[in-house]
Amino acid sequence: MIHLDNVVKTYPRGTTAVNGLSLEAPTGKVTVLVGPSGCGKTTTLRMINRMVEPTSGTITINGRDTAEMNPDQLRRGIGYVIQAGGLFPHRTVLDNIATVPILLGTPKKKVRDRARELLNLVGLDPEHAHRYPRQLSGGQQQRVGVARALAADPPLILMDEPFSAVDPVVRTQLQDDLRRLQHELGTTIVLVTHDIDEAIRLGDHIAVLRVGGSLAQTGTPTELLTNPADDFVADFIGTDRGYRCLAFTATPNLPLIHETTVRLGDTPTHITTTAAGQHWILALDNNNKPLGWVDTTTITQPLASHHLHRGGTLATTNSSLRRTLDAALSSPSGRGVLTHPDGTFAGTIHANQLLDAIENTRNHPTSQERP
């Protein structure tokens, strides 16, 4: 548990970056500090590992006052990930990952073996071990940065806008990987971002800060979306709060539609007969995994991949209500495709069923920890 009690940071010329901040970051959870530029979120993060010293107030980690700890030893026990990776350009990937364990005196062979394990854990091929940062993409560099932070098995990792320098597709992948790693390892993470959507996507606990470094509100993503403390928080979170909140609501156990399906190579006659008057029919591959929808009114040749409409997203049988609704709304048939966890086809569900379910959740909410 990280506890900040009435923490203040005032710089010599009188600028107050953090003003009377009190909050907690629970053990084994992701706590996100979010707010506009000038709200003191990065300063707060750096006060936790004493890269910046607070002017007043106390910061404790598991009950120990950080002001009474050796700063170097404190930092070596905390993972740290910054924007664009912050890798040493003259060191290989393997040597970058090994930095802190070597400083802690861990035998080199053990460190290198651990570094290779971490490459796999963060989704990088071990062949990258002997490359230099300049030979990696931005997303790969960021994965190495995460691996380096994990190398000494720290109970706490601080992350300062770790994904802001990569493109949106890579950012989403890295966010998903971070959630997976945190779930597997149970590491306590404090993360800074200016992006409220990233905060909602990643955080178990969110602290919204105002310009000047004061606390506006803390809570879970659902609490912030459903009950913003004031106009500042409401404006910062933005619109579509009701729809975004569906990401934290489990899809009810609704009856699925058992679709008739076709496969690539099926003849127009077979497709028409199987469809039995339906405008749209679903195509599966030989492993019973969805390929896409077929417009039965346009098929004059054996079914081929160019006949498939792939615009609809997929949901799984344990997806959030938001994801399942998106699958239905994005489907040309109006029926969302659901799969089992192994990717095989489970059935479909109509948008109207989900809209009825949304109405029911107003009186009987069913929560889900993450989107």
C-alpha positions in Angstrom: 0.0 0.0 0.0 1.3 3.4 -1.0 -0.1 6.2 1.2 0.4 10.0 0.5 -0.6 12.2 3.4 -1.0 16.0 2.8 1.9 16.0 0.4 3.1 19.4 -0.9 5.7 20.3 -3.5 6.7 23.9 -3.8 9.6 24.9 -6.0 12.1 27.6 -5.0 10.5 30.3 -7.0 7.2 29.7 -5.3 5.4 27.5 -7.9 3.3 24.9 -6.2 3.1 21.7 -8.2 1.3 19.5 -5.7 -0.9 21.0 -3.0 -2.0 19.0 0.1 -2.4 15.7 -1.8 -3.7 12.7 0.2 -4.5 9.4 -1.5 -3.8 5.7 -1.4 -2.6 3.2 -4.1 -3.8 -0.3 -3.0 -1.4 -3.2 -3.1 -1.7 -5.5 -6.2 -3.8 -2.9 -8.1 -3.3 -0.4 -10.9 -3.7 3.2 -9.6 -3.8 5.9 -12.3 -3.0 9.5 -11.8 -4.8 11.5 -14.5 -5.4 15.2 -15.1 -4.6 18.1 -17.4 -1.1 19.6 -17.9 0.1 21.3 -14.8 -1.8 19.1 -12.3 1.3 17.7 -10.7 0.8 14.0 -11.7 4.4 13.4 -12.8 5.8 15.3 -9.9 3.6 13.1 -7.6 5.0 10.0 -9.2 8.6 11.1 -8.9 8.1 11.9 -5.2 7.1 8.3 -4.6 10.6 7.1 -5.5 12.3 10.4 -4.3 13.5 11.6 -7.7 11.7 14.7 -6.4 11.7 15.5 -2.7 8.4 16.7 -1.2 8.3 20.0 0.5 6.1 18.7 3.3 3.8 15.7 4.0 4.6 12.1 4.2 4.8 9.2 1.7 4.8 5.6 3.0 5.2 2.3 1.2 3.8 -0.6 3.2 4.0 1.5 6.3 7.6 2.7 5.8 8.3 6.4 5.5 10.2 6.9 2.3 12.0 9.9 3.7 13.8 7.6 6.2 14.9 5.2 3.4 18.1 5.4 1.4 17.1 6.9 -2.0 19.2 4.6 -4.1 18.0 1.5 -2.3 14.4 2.7 -2.6 14.7 3.2 -6.3 16.4 -0.1 -7.0 13.3 -1.8 -5.4 10.9 0.1 -7.6 10.4 -0.5 -11.3 10.3 2.6 -13.4 8.9 3.0 -17.0 9.0 6.3 -18.8 7.8 7.7 -22.1 9.5 6.1 -25.2 11.2 3.4 -23.1 14.1 5.5 -21.8 16.5 2.7 -22.9 20.3 3.1 -22.9 21.2 3.5 -26.6 24.7 2.0 -26.3 23.4 -1.2 -24.6 21.7 -4.2 -26.1 18.2 -5.2 -25.2 19.5 -7.9 -22.9 21.9 -5.5 -21.1 19.2 -2.9 -20.8 16.9 -5.4 -19.1 19.7 -6.6 -16.8 20.6 -3.2 -15.5 19.0 -3.2 -12.1 19.6 -6.9 -11.2 23.3 -6.4 -12.0 23.4 -3.3 -9.7 21.8 -5.5 -7.0 24.6 -8.1 -7.4 22.6 -10.9 -9.0 24.8 -13.4 -10.8 25.1 -12.5 -14.5 24.0 -15.9 -15.8 20.8 -15.8 -13.7 20.2 -12.2 -14.9 20.5 -13.2 -18.5 18.3 -16.2 -18.2 15.7 -14.0 -16.4 16.0 -11.4 -19.2 15.2 -13.9 -21.8 12.2 -15.1 -19.8 11.0 -11.5 -19.6 11.3 -11.0 -23.4 8.8 -13.8 -23.8 6.6 -12.5 -21.0 6.3 -9.0 -22.7 5.7 -10.5 -26.1 9.1 -10.1 -27.8 11.0 -12.8 -29.6 14.3 -13.7 -27.8 16.1 -13.0 -31.1 15.8 -9.3 -30.1 18.1 -9.9 -27.1 21.3 -8.7 -28.9 19.8 -5.8 -30.8 20.2 -2.2 -29.9 17.3 0.2 -29.2 17.7 2.0 -32.5 17.0 -1.3 -34.2 13.6 -1.6 -32.6 10.2 0.0 -33.3 8.7 2.3 -30.7 6.3 -0.4 -29.4 9.2 -2.9 -29.1 11.3 -0.3 -27.2 8.4 0.2 -24.8 8.1 -3.6 -24.2 11.8 -3.7 -23.4 11.2 -0.8 -21.0 8.5 -2.8 -19.2 10.7 -5.9 -19.1 13.5 -3.9 -17.6 11.1 -2.6 -14.9 10.2 -6.2 -14.1 13.7 -7.6 -14.1 14.3 -7.3 -10.3 10.8 -8.6 -9.5 9.8 -5.3 -7.8 6.6 -5.3 -5.8 5.9 -1.7 -7.2 6.2 -0.2 -10.7 5.9 3.5 -11.5 4.9 4.3 -15.1 5.1 7.9 -16.5 2.9 8.1 -19.6 4.5 4.9 -20.9 2.4 4.6 -24.1 2.0 8.2 -25.2 4.8 8.0 -27.8 3.4 5.0 -29.8 0.6 4.9 -32.4 -3.0 4.0 -31.4 -3.0 0.4 -32.5 0.3 -0.4 -30.7 -0.9 1.5 -27.7 -4.0 -0.7 -27.4 -1.9 -3.8 -27.7 0.5 -2.5 -25.0 -2.4 -1.6 -22.7 -3.8 -5.1 -23.1 -0.4 -6.6 -22.4 0.0 -4.5 -19.3 -3.3 -5.7 -17.9 -2.4 -9.3 -18.6 1.0 -8.9 -16.9 -0.4 -7.2 -13.9 -3.1 -9.9 -13.5 -0.4 -12.6 -13.8 2.1 -11.1 -11.5 0.0 -9.1 -9.0 2.4 -6.2 -9.1 1.3 -2.8 -7.7 1.4 -0.2 -10.4 1.1 3.6 -10.3 0.7 5.0 -13.7 0.5 8.6 -15.0 -1.5 9.6 -18.0 -3.2 12.7 -19.4 -5.7 10.4 -21.3 -8.9 9.7 -19.4 -9.8 6.8 -21.7 -6.4 5.2 -20.9 -7.1 5.7 -17.2 -10.5 4.1 -17.5 -9.1 1.2 -19.5 -6.1 0.4 -17.2 -7.0 1.6 -13.7 -8.5 -0.3 -10.9 -8.4 3.0 -8.9 -8.2 6.4 -10.5 -7.2 9.8 -9.0 -8.2 12.8 -10.9 -6.0 15.9 -10.2 -6.7 19.6 -10.8 -4.3 22.1 -12.2 -2.2 23.2 -9.2 -1.9 19.6 -7.8 -5.0 19.2 -5.7 -7.2 16.1 -5.7 -10.5 16.4 -7.5 -11.8 12.8 -7.0 -10.7 9.2 -6.5 -12.6 6.1 -7.2 -13.0 3.1 -9.5 -13.7 3.7 -13.2 -17.4 2.9 -12.7 -17.6 5.4 -9.8 -16.1 8.2 -11.8 -18.3 7.5 -14.8 -21.6 7.2 -12.9 -21.0 9.8 -10.2 -18.4 12.5 -11.1 -17.7 14.7 -8.1 -18.2 18.1 -9.8 -18.3 19.9 -13.2 -14.5 19.7 -13.6 -14.4 15.9 -13.3 -17.5 15.6 -15.5 -16.0 17.8 -18.2 -12.6 16.0 -17.9 -14.2 12.6 -18.3 -16.2 13.8 -21.2 -19.4 12.5 -22.9 -20.7 9.0 -23.6 -20.3 8.1 -19.9 -23.3 5.8 -19.9 -22.1 3.9 -22.9 -18.5 3.7 -21.5 -19.8 2.4 -18.2 -21.2 -0.7 -20.0 -17.6 -1.9 -20.3 -17.8 -2.7 -16.6 -21.1 -4.5 -16.8 -21.2 -8.3 -17.6 -23.4 -9.4 -20.4 -26.4 -11.2 -18.9 -26.9 -14.9 -19.6 -29.2 -14.4 -22.6 -30.3 -17.1 -25.0 -28.2 -17.2 -28.1 -29.5 -17.6 -31.6 -28.4 -20.8 -33.2 -27.4 -19.7 -36.7 -27.3 -21.9 -39.8 -23.9 -21.4 -41.3 -22.0 -21.9 -44.5 -18.4 -22.4 -45.5 -16.0 -21.2 -48.2 -16.6 -23.1 -51.5 -20.4 -23.7 -50.9 -22.5 -23.2 -54.0 -25.1 -20.5 -54.5 -27.8 -23.1 -54.4 -26.6 -24.5 -51.1 -26.3 -21.1 -49.6 -29.8 -20.0 -50.7 -31.3 -23.3 -49.4 -29.4 -23.0 -46.1 -30.3 -19.4 -45.6 -34.1 -20.2 -46.0 -35.0 -16.7 -46.9 -32.5 -14.8 -44.6 -30.7 -11.9 -46.1 -27.5 -12.6 -44.2 -25.9 -15.9 -43.2 -22.7 -16.5 -41.3 -19.6 -18.2 -42.8 -17.3 -20.3 -40.6 -13.9 -21.8 -41.3 -13.0 -25.5 -41.0 -12.3 -24.9 -37.3 -15.8 -23.5 -36.7 -14.4 -20.0 -36.2 -16.3 -17.0 -37.7 -15.1 -15.6 -41.0 -17.8 -13.0 -41.7 -21.3 -12.4 -42.9 -22.6 -13.3 -46.4 -25.2 -11.3 -48.3 -27.2 -14.1 -49.8 -28.8 -11.9 -52.5 -25.5 -11.3 -54.2 -24.0 -14.8 -54.4 -23.8 -16.1 -58.0 -20.6 -18.2 -57.6 -19.1 -20.6 -55.0 -18.5 -18.7 -51.8 -15.0 -17.0 -51.7 -13.3 -14.7 -49.2 -14.1 -11.6 -51.2 -17.8 -12.3 -50.7 -17.4 -11.9 -46.9 -18.5 -8.8 -44.9 -15.9 -8.5 -42.1 -17.0 -5.2 -40.6 -18.7 -6.7 -37.5 -16.6 -7.0 -34.3 -16.6 -10.2 -32.3 -17.5 -10.7 -28.6 -16.9 -13.7 -26.4 -19.5 -15.4 -24.1 -17.9 -13.6 -21.1 -17.5 -10.2 -22.7 -18.7 -7.0 -21.2 -22.1 -5.6 -22.2 -20.4 -2.8 -24.1 -18.4 -5.2 -26.3 -21.3 -7.5 -27.0 -23.5 -4.5 -27.9 -20.8 -3.2 -30.2 -20.7 -6.7 -31.9 -24.4 -6.4 -32.6 -24.4 -2.8 -33.7 -21.4 -3.3 -36.1 -22.9 -6.4 -37.7 -24.6 -6.0 -41.1 -27.2 -8.5 -39.9 -27.9 -6.7 -36.6 -26.9 -9.9 -34.8 -23.7 -9.9 -32.8 -21.4 -12.9 -33.2 -20.2 -14.5 -30.0 -17.4 -17.0 -29.6 -16.2 -19.4 -27.0 -12.9 -18.4 -25.3 -11.1 -20.7 -27.8 -12.5 -18.6 -30.7 -15.1 -21.2 -31.9 -18.6 -20.0 -32.8 -21.0 -20.0 -29.9 -24.1 -18.2 -31.4 -25.4 -14.7 -32.1 -27.4 -12.2 -30.2 -29.7 -9.5 -31.5 -29.2 -5.8 -30.6 -32.8 -5.6 -29.3 -32.0 -8.3 -26.7 -29.1 -6.3 -25.5 -31.0 -3.0 -25.3 -33.6 -4.8 -23.1 -30.7 -6.1 -21.0 -29.3 -2.6 -20.6 -32.7 -1.4 -19.3 -32.8 -4.3 -16.8 -29.3 -3.5 -15.5 -30.5 -0.1 -14.3 -32.4 -2.0 -11.5 -30.3 -5.1 -11.3 -26.6 -4.1 -12.1 -24.0 -6.9 -12.6 -20.5 -5.6 -12.3 -17.4 -6.8 -14.0 -13.8 -5.8 -12.9 -12.3 -4.8 -16.2 -13.5 -4.1 -19.8 
